[in-house]
Amino acid sequence: MSKLPDPFRDGLARGWKATNGGEQGLPESVSCDVAIIGTGAGAGITAELLTKAGLDVVLIEEGPLRTSKDFNQRESEAYADLYQDGAGRRTMDGAITILQGRCVGGTTVINWTSSFRTPSATLGHWREVYGLNDFTRDALDPWFEQAERRLGIHAWPVPPNPNNELLRTGAHKLGISAEVIPRNVRGCWNLGSCGLGCPTNAKQSMLVTTIPAALDAGARLFYQTRAQELVIHKGQVQELVCVPIRVNGGKTSDQVMRVKARHFVVSGGAINSPALLKRSKAPDPHDLLGKRTFLHPVAFSSGVFDQRIEGWAGAPQSIYSDHFIEHSPLNGPIGYKLEATPIHPGLASILLGGFGSTLAERFAQYPNTQMMLALMRDGFHPESEGGTVMLNLDGSPLLHYPMSDYLLDGFRRSYLTMAEIQFAAGAKTVTPWHEQGQSYSTWAAAKEAIERFDMKPYLTGAGSAHVMGGCHMGGSERQGVVRPDGVHWQVENLSVHDGSVFPTSIGANPQLSIYGIVNRMAAQLSKRLSGKDVLLA
């Protein structure tokens, strides 16, 4: 347990209004100005701005409350407590593993801090295809700048760890650009456990920034409390029905809490937000809800070096390359972003591939292993329509996301790219995460083998930590579920403020895109509800 100050627990001791619905029970009814469902990136920004405007805000969070004193750098506890399905969420066919947060602070508590503004090419595509005419660089940059100031986002000034430095070394030897990643940290100890909850509160997640600011301003928080259904009638949300749950998601009783509000903001994240709207039978006259859900599917490649890499230590991600994004037209073969992968033992046991004696042999080289990833920019090409959120019989979400030949071609090309970079950086052997992958000792041998791989789901190792879309924005009701300002096209007192509003993937780690775009949406909502202009920073 960390012995450092824990500002969240200090706030609770000062009298913040926070209720564990699963253990303390819920009141029968609650009234407020705005009910926000979720506590992640979109919810946190929205809560801080609305409370600044003097509005009475209630936050509803399905996951548990864990704070810095709980964060002990152990994967076994972090995955069980902080991630959706104990880090076991997958696409419906099981072909892609999805890492997504489920706790107070949401995915911002467990992400790796990489922070990029929405690329200009992505914004241009949204303007051209989805009628989002005011999504220009000039219009959005002031909102990104505010978020960057509020959350301490800046280029990482510390030398990268070897896991990241070898990406830059190999790329530069091949004439490929590689740059420093901006991170949302203040006073970072460079521990490397960002994905397990930051024990020093250096990471500027919603848990230590916007949610405390909202609670200080009088917001009320209900956690281990599931938003079950929005009751919608004649184009208005009448109330939100919530149930108390355990950490594992099971209901603790048949009790319900009914939340009445002037306005409702859904910020449960992609997959969960469209699922809630589907459970609520929200109007969907153009059959758009849940569709165009994107994952940035990720390919992995490991390289073994003579020197110790210790890929579990130091800032997880500090170097990236957009060479294969910038040189890939949106209507051509899929582009991919290159980054390093932090490899804690549990995660490494999957990404190294193999089992039994094969996995044991690979683990024998674990301290000397460098891991790269290639993040596919999905959603821009006719053969990359993304997935669809559906509902189980019990109302829980499912994501059907087919691995198309177009997408799998990107995996093959990225395996080749990552292997060439790792050999250029000095790797003794390289192993792509593919069932047919072996440890290759030369670039020529790796290239020949990768070109012969059967590129099929299940054989091709794939993961995701970026879920986007499903409630996407559009300039008209035929083009999107919500308007450019996040308000639902058919329900006047309902907004969506999270990554589910993106019409495509971002082509970069999405957290700053959520902060910046939701910052503008929440400021507009605040003005509409209170008449006041408020700024994040």
RAFENWO-V209419 format. One record per pair of residues at least 6 apart in sequence whose C-alpha atoms are under 6 Angstrom apart, sorted by the first residue. I is the first residue (numbers start at 1). GAP is how many residues later the second one is. D is the distance in Angstrom with one decimal. If there is no record, write none. Layout:
# RAFENWO-V209419
i=I gap=GAP d=D
i=I gap=GAP d=D
This chain:
# RAFENWO-V209419
i=1 gap=68 d=5.3
i=1 gap=71 d=5.6
i=2 gap=67 d=4.8
i=6 gap=62 d=6.0
i=16 gap=199 d=6.0
i=17 gap=203 d=5.0
i=18 gap=203 d=4.6
i=18 gap=204 d=5.8
i=19 gap=203 d=4.8
i=20 gap=203 d=5.1
i=20 gap=204 d=5.8
i=21 gap=202 d=5.9
i=21 gap=203 d=5.4
i=21 gap=204 d=5.3
i=21 gap=223 d=4.9
i=22 gap=202 d=5.3
i=22 gap=222 d=4.5
i=22 gap=223 d=4.5
i=22 gap=224 d=5.3
i=27 gap=230 d=5.9
i=28 gap=229 d=4.7
i=29 gap=228 d=5.3
i=29 gap=229 d=4.6
i=29 gap=230 d=5.7
i=30 gap=229 d=4.8
i=31 gap=228 d=5.8
i=31 gap=229 d=4.8
i=31 gap=230 d=5.8
i=32 gap=24 d=5.4
i=32 gap=25 d=6.0
i=32 gap=229 d=5.0
i=33 gap=23 d=5.0
i=33 gap=228 d=5.0
i=33 gap=229 d=5.1
i=34 gap=23 d=5.0
i=34 gap=227 d=5.4
i=34 gap=228 d=6.0
i=34 gap=229 d=4.9
i=34 gap=230 d=5.6
i=35 gap=22 d=5.9
i=35 gap=23 d=4.8
i=35 gap=229 d=4.9
i=36 gap=23 d=4.9
i=36 gap=229 d=4.7
i=37 gap=22 d=6.0
i=37 gap=23 d=4.8
i=37 gap=229 d=4.9
i=37 gap=230 d=5.3
i=37 gap=231 d=5.9
i=38 gap=22 d=5.6
i=38 gap=23 d=4.9
i=38 gap=229 d=5.0
i=38 gap=230 d=4.7
i=39 gap=65 d=5.6
i=39 gap=66 d=5.0
i=39 gap=67 d=5.8
i=40 gap=65 d=4.6
i=40 gap=66 d=4.0
i=42 gap=225 d=5.8
i=42 gap=455 d=5.1
i=42 gap=456 d=4.6
i=42 gap=476 d=5.9
i=43 gap=224 d=5.4
i=44 gap=162 d=5.6
i=44 gap=166 d=5.1
i=44 gap=167 d=5.4
i=46 gap=476 d=5.2
i=47 gap=167 d=5.7
i=48 gap=162 d=5.3
i=48 gap=166 d=4.8
i=50 gap=476 d=5.6
i=51 gap=163 d=5.8
i=57 gap=162 d=4.9
i=58 gap=161 d=5.7
i=58 gap=162 d=4.8
i=58 gap=163 d=6.0
i=59 gap=162 d=4.8
i=60 gap=162 d=5.0
i=61 gap=162 d=4.5
i=61 gap=164 d=5.7
i=62 gap=161 d=5.7
i=62 gap=162 d=4.6
i=62 gap=163 d=4.7
i=62 gap=164 d=4.6
i=63 gap=39 d=4.9
i=63 gap=40 d=4.0
i=63 gap=161 d=5.1
i=64 gap=39 d=4.9
i=64 gap=160 d=5.3
i=64 gap=183 d=6.0
i=65 gap=38 d=5.9
i=65 gap=39 d=5.2
i=68 gap=131 d=4.6
i=71 gap=126 d=5.5
i=71 gap=128 d=5.1
i=73 gap=120 d=6.0
i=73 gap=123 d=5.7
i=78 gap=118 d=5.2
i=79 gap=7 d=5.1
i=79 gap=8 d=5.4
i=80 gap=6 d=4.2
i=82 gap=19 d=5.8
i=82 gap=20 d=5.3
i=82 gap=21 d=5.3
i=83 gap=17 d=5.7
i=83 gap=18 d=4.4
i=83 gap=19 d=4.9
i=84 gap=16 d=5.6
i=84 gap=17 d=5.6
i=84 gap=18 d=5.1
i=87 gap=12 d=5.7
i=89 gap=9 d=5.3
i=90 gap=6 d=5.6
i=90 gap=7 d=4.4
i=90 gap=8 d=5.3
i=91 gap=308 d=5.2
i=91 gap=309 d=5.9
i=92 gap=306 d=5.9
i=92 gap=307 d=5.4
i=92 gap=308 d=5.2
i=95 gap=362 d=5.9
i=95 gap=363 d=5.4
i=96 gap=366 d=5.1
i=96 gap=367 d=5.1
i=97 gap=366 d=4.7
i=98 gap=365 d=6.0
i=98 gap=366 d=4.7
i=98 gap=367 d=5.7
i=99 gap=366 d=4.7
i=100 gap=7 d=5.8
i=101 gap=6 d=3.9
i=105 gap=101 d=4.9
i=105 gap=102 d=4.6
i=108 gap=97 d=5.0
i=109 gap=88 d=5.6
i=109 gap=96 d=5.6
i=110 gap=84 d=6.0
i=110 gap=85 d=4.2
i=110 gap=86 d=5.8
i=110 gap=87 d=5.5
i=111 gap=84 d=5.4
i=112 gap=82 d=5.4
i=112 gap=83 d=5.9
i=113 gap=70 d=5.1
i=113 gap=71 d=5.6
i=114 gap=69 d=5.0
i=115 gap=67 d=5.4
i=115 gap=68 d=5.4
i=115 gap=397 d=5.3
i=116 gap=396 d=5.7
i=117 gap=395 d=5.8
i=117 gap=396 d=5.6
i=118 gap=395 d=5.4
i=126 gap=6 d=5.8
i=127 gap=6 d=5.0
i=130 gap=344 d=5.1
i=130 gap=345 d=6.0
i=130 gap=349 d=5.9
i=131 gap=343 d=6.0
i=131 gap=344 d=4.3
i=132 gap=343 d=5.2
i=143 gap=373 d=5.0
i=144 gap=372 d=4.4
i=146 gap=391 d=5.1
i=150 gap=387 d=5.5
i=151 gap=33 d=5.8
i=151 gap=53 d=5.5
i=152 gap=32 d=5.2
i=152 gap=33 d=5.7
i=153 gap=30 d=5.2
i=153 gap=31 d=4.1
i=154 gap=28 d=4.8
i=154 gap=29 d=5.6
i=155 gap=26 d=5.7
i=155 gap=27 d=3.8
i=156 gap=26 d=5.6
i=160 gap=158 d=6.0
i=161 gap=153 d=5.7
i=162 gap=147 d=5.5
i=163 gap=146 d=5.9
i=163 gap=148 d=5.3
i=163 gap=207 d=5.2
i=164 gap=155 d=5.6
i=164 gap=176 d=5.5
i=166 gap=259 d=5.8
i=168 gap=10 d=5.5
i=169 gap=256 d=5.6
i=170 gap=251 d=4.6
i=170 gap=252 d=6.0
i=170 gap=254 d=4.8
i=170 gap=255 d=4.0
i=171 gap=250 d=5.6
i=177 gap=144 d=5.9
i=178 gap=142 d=5.4
i=178 gap=143 d=4.4
i=179 gap=140 d=5.5
i=179 gap=141 d=5.5
i=180 gap=138 d=5.6
i=180 gap=139 d=4.7
i=181 gap=137 d=4.7
i=181 gap=138 d=5.4
i=184 gap=20 d=5.6
i=185 gap=17 d=5.3
i=185 gap=18 d=4.4
i=185 gap=19 d=5.4
i=186 gap=16 d=5.0
i=187 gap=15 d=5.5
i=188 gap=14 d=5.0
i=190 gap=124 d=4.7
i=190 gap=125 d=5.2
i=191 gap=122 d=5.9
i=191 gap=123 d=5.1
i=192 gap=121 d=4.7
i=192 gap=122 d=4.3
i=192 gap=123 d=4.9
i=192 gap=124 d=5.5
i=224 gap=21 d=5.3
i=225 gap=18 d=5.7
i=225 gap=19 d=4.7
i=225 gap=20 d=5.8
i=226 gap=16 d=5.3
i=226 gap=17 d=5.3
i=227 gap=15 d=4.5
i=228 gap=13 d=5.6
i=228 gap=14 d=5.2
i=229 gap=11 d=5.9
i=229 gap=12 d=5.3
i=229 gap=51 d=5.0
i=230 gap=9 d=6.0
i=230 gap=10 d=4.5
i=230 gap=50 d=5.2
i=231 gap=6 d=5.7
i=231 gap=7 d=5.5
i=231 gap=8 d=5.4
i=232 gap=6 d=5.7
i=235 gap=256 d=4.5
i=236 gap=255 d=5.4
i=236 gap=257 d=5.9
i=239 gap=20 d=5.4
i=239 gap=21 d=4.8
i=240 gap=18 d=5.6
i=240 gap=19 d=4.9
i=241 gap=16 d=5.8
i=241 gap=17 d=4.8
i=242 gap=14 d=5.5
i=242 gap=15 d=5.0
i=243 gap=13 d=4.9
i=244 gap=7 d=5.8
i=244 gap=8 d=5.9
i=245 gap=6 d=4.2
i=245 gap=7 d=5.2
i=263 gap=230 d=4.7
i=263 gap=231 d=6.0
i=264 gap=230 d=4.9
i=265 gap=229 d=5.9
i=265 gap=230 d=4.7
i=265 gap=231 d=5.6
i=266 gap=230 d=4.7
i=267 gap=230 d=5.1
i=267 gap=231 d=5.1
i=269 gap=229 d=5.6
i=270 gap=197 d=5.6
i=270 gap=198 d=5.2
i=270 gap=199 d=5.9
i=270 gap=229 d=5.9
i=270 gap=230 d=4.3
i=274 gap=16 d=5.2
i=274 gap=196 d=5.8
i=275 gap=122 d=5.6
i=289 gap=181 d=5.8
i=289 gap=182 d=5.7
i=290 gap=98 d=5.3
i=290 gap=99 d=4.6
i=290 gap=180 d=4.0
i=291 gap=97 d=4.4
i=291 gap=179 d=5.0
i=292 gap=93 d=5.9
i=292 gap=94 d=5.0
i=292 gap=95 d=5.7
i=292 gap=177 d=5.7
i=292 gap=178 d=5.5
i=293 gap=93 d=5.2
i=293 gap=94 d=4.8
i=293 gap=95 d=5.9
i=293 gap=175 d=5.7
i=293 gap=176 d=4.4
i=293 gap=177 d=4.8
i=294 gap=92 d=5.0
i=294 gap=173 d=5.8
i=294 gap=174 d=5.1
i=294 gap=175 d=6.0
i=294 gap=211 d=5.7
i=295 gap=169 d=5.8
i=295 gap=171 d=5.4
i=295 gap=172 d=4.7
i=296 gap=79 d=5.4
i=296 gap=80 d=4.9
i=296 gap=81 d=5.7
i=296 gap=82 d=6.0
i=297 gap=78 d=5.9
i=297 gap=79 d=5.4
i=297 gap=166 d=5.8
i=297 gap=167 d=5.2
i=298 gap=76 d=5.4
i=298 gap=77 d=4.6
i=298 gap=164 d=5.5
i=298 gap=165 d=5.2
i=298 gap=166 d=5.8
i=299 gap=74 d=5.5
i=299 gap=75 d=5.2
i=299 gap=112 d=6.0
i=299 gap=163 d=5.6
i=300 gap=72 d=5.7
i=300 gap=73 d=4.5
i=300 gap=133 d=5.5
i=301 gap=70 d=5.8
i=301 gap=71 d=5.4
i=301 gap=130 d=5.8
i=301 gap=131 d=4.3
i=301 gap=132 d=5.7
i=302 gap=68 d=5.6
i=302 gap=69 d=4.4
i=302 gap=128 d=5.7
i=302 gap=129 d=5.2
i=303 gap=66 d=5.6
i=303 gap=67 d=5.2
i=303 gap=124 d=5.6
i=303 gap=126 d=5.6
i=303 gap=127 d=4.3
i=304 gap=64 d=5.6
i=304 gap=65 d=4.5
i=304 gap=123 d=5.4
i=304 gap=124 d=5.6
i=304 gap=125 d=5.4
i=305 gap=63 d=5.5
i=305 gap=122 d=4.7
i=305 gap=123 d=5.5
i=307 gap=61 d=6.0
i=308 gap=59 d=5.5
i=308 gap=60 d=4.3
i=309 gap=58 d=5.8
i=309 gap=59 d=4.9
i=310 gap=57 d=4.9
i=311 gap=31 d=5.5
i=311 gap=32 d=5.4
i=312 gap=30 d=5.4
i=312 gap=31 d=5.0
i=312 gap=32 d=5.1
i=316 gap=26 d=5.1
i=317 gap=23 d=5.9
i=320 gap=18 d=5.5
i=320 gap=19 d=4.7
i=321 gap=17 d=5.1
i=322 gap=15 d=5.2
i=324 gap=11 d=5.5
i=324 gap=12 d=5.5
i=325 gap=10 d=4.7
i=325 gap=11 d=5.4
i=328 gap=7 d=5.3
i=330 gap=50 d=5.9
i=331 gap=50 d=5.5
i=334 gap=76 d=5.7
i=335 gap=42 d=5.6
i=336 gap=38 d=5.7
i=336 gap=39 d=5.1
i=336 gap=40 d=4.5
i=336 gap=41 d=5.7
i=337 gap=37 d=5.5
i=337 gap=38 d=5.0
i=338 gap=35 d=5.8
i=338 gap=36 d=4.7
i=339 gap=33 d=5.9
i=339 gap=34 d=5.4
i=340 gap=31 d=5.9
i=340 gap=32 d=4.4
i=340 gap=33 d=5.8
i=341 gap=30 d=5.3
i=341 gap=31 d=5.4
i=353 gap=80 d=5.7
i=377 gap=130 d=4.7
i=378 gap=6 d=5.8
i=378 gap=127 d=5.7
i=379 gap=6 d=5.5
i=379 gap=125 d=4.7
i=379 gap=126 d=5.8
i=387 gap=13 d=5.3
i=387 gap=14 d=4.0
i=388 gap=11 d=5.7
i=388 gap=12 d=5.2
i=389 gap=9 d=5.6
i=389 gap=10 d=4.5
i=390 gap=7 d=5.8
i=390 gap=8 d=5.1
i=391 gap=6 d=4.7
i=391 gap=7 d=5.6
i=428 gap=13 d=5.8
i=429 gap=10 d=5.7
i=429 gap=11 d=5.2
i=429 gap=12 d=4.4
i=430 gap=9 d=5.4
i=430 gap=10 d=5.3
i=431 gap=7 d=5.6
i=431 gap=8 d=4.6
i=433 gap=28 d=5.4
i=434 gap=25 d=5.7
i=434 gap=26 d=4.7
i=434 gap=27 d=5.3
i=435 gap=24 d=4.9
i=440 gap=6 d=5.4
i=468 gap=31 d=5.0
i=468 gap=32 d=4.8
i=469 gap=31 d=3.8
i=469 gap=32 d=5.4
i=469 gap=33 d=4.9
i=469 gap=34 d=5.8
i=470 gap=30 d=5.3
i=471 gap=10 d=5.2
i=471 gap=29 d=5.1
i=471 gap=30 d=5.0
i=472 gap=8 d=5.4
i=472 gap=9 d=5.6
i=472 gap=29 d=3.9
i=472 gap=30 d=5.1
i=472 gap=31 d=4.8
i=473 gap=7 d=4.7
i=473 gap=8 d=5.9
i=473 gap=9 d=4.8
i=473 gap=10 d=5.4
i=473 gap=11 d=5.6
i=473 gap=28 d=5.2
i=474 gap=6 d=3.9
i=474 gap=9 d=5.6
i=477 gap=12 d=5.9
i=482 gap=6 d=4.2
i=482 gap=7 d=5.2
i=483 gap=6 d=5.9
i=485 gap=36 d=5.1
i=486 gap=9 d=5.2
i=486 gap=10 d=5.3
i=487 gap=7 d=5.9
i=487 gap=8 d=4.1
i=488 gap=6 d=5.7
i=488 gap=7 d=5.5
i=497 gap=21 d=5.8
i=499 gap=15 d=5.8
i=527 gap=6 d=5.7
